[in-house]
Amino acid sequence: MTARPSKAPEKPLELYSFEASPYCKIVREALCAFELPYHLRNVARGSPGRAALETRAGRVQVPYLVDPNTGSALFESADIVRHLESTYAA
């Protein structure tokens, strides 16, 4: 992917992800293309991050993006990419 012009968010986004998931990779690539700051929360089996995701989202499903700038929390990679494009694309 190549860099795309974007508007910087006031606060960094949060991405709950599992490294081997192709859907999470799509979201990570979009975040990098827009050069958006984000905190990556790995939720591999057995990791403490898994319990945190379940507490926060009500279930363990990735990718899960939390955008504190808009109050959005999204699960599906296509929905997340659409959100990034509509919110942060310049």
C-alpha positions in Angstrom: 0.0 0.0 0.0 1.0 3.6 -0.5 0.5 6.5 1.9 -2.7 8.4 1.5 -3.4 12.0 2.6 -5.2 12.1 5.9 -6.3 14.2 8.8 -4.6 13.4 12.0 -6.9 12.3 14.9 -6.7 14.1 18.2 -6.3 10.8 20.1 -4.7 7.6 18.9 -7.0 4.8 17.8 -7.0 1.4 19.4 -6.9 -1.8 17.4 -7.5 -5.2 19.0 -5.9 -7.7 16.6 -4.6 -11.2 16.1 -1.4 -11.3 14.0 -2.3 -14.3 11.8 -5.8 -12.9 10.9 -6.0 -11.7 7.2 -8.8 -9.4 8.2 -6.7 -7.7 10.9 -3.9 -7.3 8.3 -6.3 -5.3 6.1 -7.1 -2.9 8.9 -3.4 -2.6 9.9 -2.5 -1.8 6.3 -5.2 0.9 6.1 -4.1 2.5 9.4 -0.5 2.6 8.0 -1.6 3.9 4.6 -3.4 6.8 6.3 -0.4 7.1 8.7 -2.8 7.2 11.7 -1.5 6.7 15.2 -2.9 3.7 17.0 -2.2 1.4 19.9 -2.1 -2.3 18.9 -3.7 -4.7 21.4 -2.7 -8.3 20.5 -5.3 -10.8 21.6 -3.7 -14.1 20.8 -5.0 -17.2 22.6 -3.8 -17.2 26.2 -2.9 -13.5 26.2 -4.2 -11.1 28.9 -5.5 -8.9 26.1 -8.2 -11.4 25.2 -10.0 -11.0 28.5 -9.7 -7.2 28.1 -11.3 -7.4 24.7 -14.1 -9.6 25.9 -14.8 -7.2 28.8 -14.8 -4.1 26.5 -16.6 -5.5 23.5 -18.7 -8.3 25.0 -17.1 -11.0 22.8 -13.7 -12.0 21.4 -13.8 -11.1 17.7 -11.1 -9.3 15.7 -10.4 -6.9 14.2 -12.0 -4.5 16.7 -11.3 -0.8 16.3 -12.0 1.7 19.0 -12.0 5.4 17.9 -12.1 7.7 20.9 -12.3 10.7 18.6 -15.7 9.7 17.2 -17.0 7.3 20.0 -17.1 4.5 17.4 -16.3 0.8 18.1 -16.3 -1.5 15.0 -15.7 -5.2 14.4 -15.7 -6.0 10.6 -12.6 -5.1 8.6 -14.7 -3.6 5.7 -16.7 -1.5 8.1 -13.5 -0.3 9.8 -11.8 0.6 6.6 -14.9 2.5 5.5 -14.9 4.4 8.8 -11.2 5.3 8.4 -11.8 6.5 4.9 -14.9 8.6 5.7 -13.4 10.0 8.9 -9.7 10.5 8.2 -9.2 10.7 4.4 -8.2 14.2 3.3 
